[in-house]
Amino acid sequence: MSAASANNEVGSGMSEKTVVVGLGNLGNAIATRLLQLGCEVIAVEADESSRQAWLRQTGQEAYADLATVPWPQASRVIVLVRMTAEVRKCLDLLT
């Protein structure tokens, strides 16, 4: 898929926001690519140093806690965490 067609497909709803939970290597790469495609990203990361790196990289604050995320604004959620307990916490909050 070309970048142009991906942009049309992913970024078609400019008011849509994607929550990316986990800004490790994969989460950061996906969130960054979504931003490059024109999507609005709400980043969530428990680790302070990863949140600071995201801020330096994008100029956007990342949420430290799932409870503070503006969920009504989210159109989709991508969960990229390693620990089973973290995944379960995310799914419990979303259901």
C-alpha positions in Angstrom: 0.0 0.0 0.0 1.4 3.4 -0.9 1.7 6.2 1.6 -0.9 8.2 -0.3 -3.4 5.4 -0.2 -2.7 4.6 3.4 -3.2 8.3 4.2 -6.6 8.2 2.5 -7.6 5.0 4.3 -6.2 5.7 7.8 -6.5 9.5 7.9 -9.9 9.9 6.2 -11.6 11.0 9.4 -9.4 13.9 10.5 -11.5 14.3 13.6 -11.0 10.7 14.6 -8.5 10.0 17.4 -6.5 6.9 17.9 -5.4 6.0 21.4 -2.0 4.2 21.4 -1.4 2.5 24.7 2.3 1.8 25.2 5.1 3.8 23.7 7.8 1.2 23.6 9.7 0.6 20.3 6.6 -0.8 18.5 4.1 1.6 20.0 6.2 4.6 19.4 6.8 3.6 15.7 3.1 3.0 15.1 2.0 6.3 16.9 4.6 8.2 15.0 3.5 6.8 11.6 -0.1 7.6 12.4 0.9 11.2 13.1 2.8 11.3 9.8 -0.4 10.1 8.1 -2.3 13.0 9.6 -4.1 11.1 12.3 -4.6 12.5 15.8 -3.0 10.3 18.4 -3.7 10.1 22.1 -0.6 8.4 23.6 -0.6 6.6 26.9 2.6 5.4 28.6 3.3 4.6 32.3 7.0 5.1 32.0 8.0 8.7 32.7 11.2 8.6 30.5 9.1 7.3 27.6 6.6 10.0 28.0 9.3 12.6 28.1 10.9 11.1 24.9 7.4 11.3 23.2 7.1 14.9 24.2 10.5 15.8 22.8 9.8 13.8 19.6 6.3 15.1 18.9 5.6 18.1 21.1 2.6 16.2 22.5 2.0 15.1 26.1 1.4 11.4 26.7 -1.1 10.4 29.4 0.4 8.5 32.3 -2.7 6.6 33.3 -5.6 5.0 31.5 -8.1 6.6 33.9 -7.2 10.1 32.7 -7.5 9.4 28.9 -10.4 11.3 27.2 -12.0 8.0 26.1 -15.1 9.7 24.5 -12.8 11.3 22.0 -11.3 8.0 20.9 -12.3 6.4 17.6 -10.0 3.4 17.9 -7.5 1.9 20.4 -4.2 0.2 19.8 -2.8 -1.6 22.8 0.9 -2.4 22.6 2.0 -3.6 26.1 4.0 -6.6 27.1 2.6 -7.6 30.4 -0.5 -9.7 30.8 -1.7 -7.6 33.7 -1.3 -4.4 31.6 -3.4 -5.9 28.8 -6.1 -7.1 31.2 -6.3 -3.6 32.8 -6.7 -2.0 29.4 -9.4 -4.4 28.3 -11.2 -4.1 31.6 -11.3 -0.3 31.2 -12.5 -0.5 27.6 -15.3 -3.0 28.2 
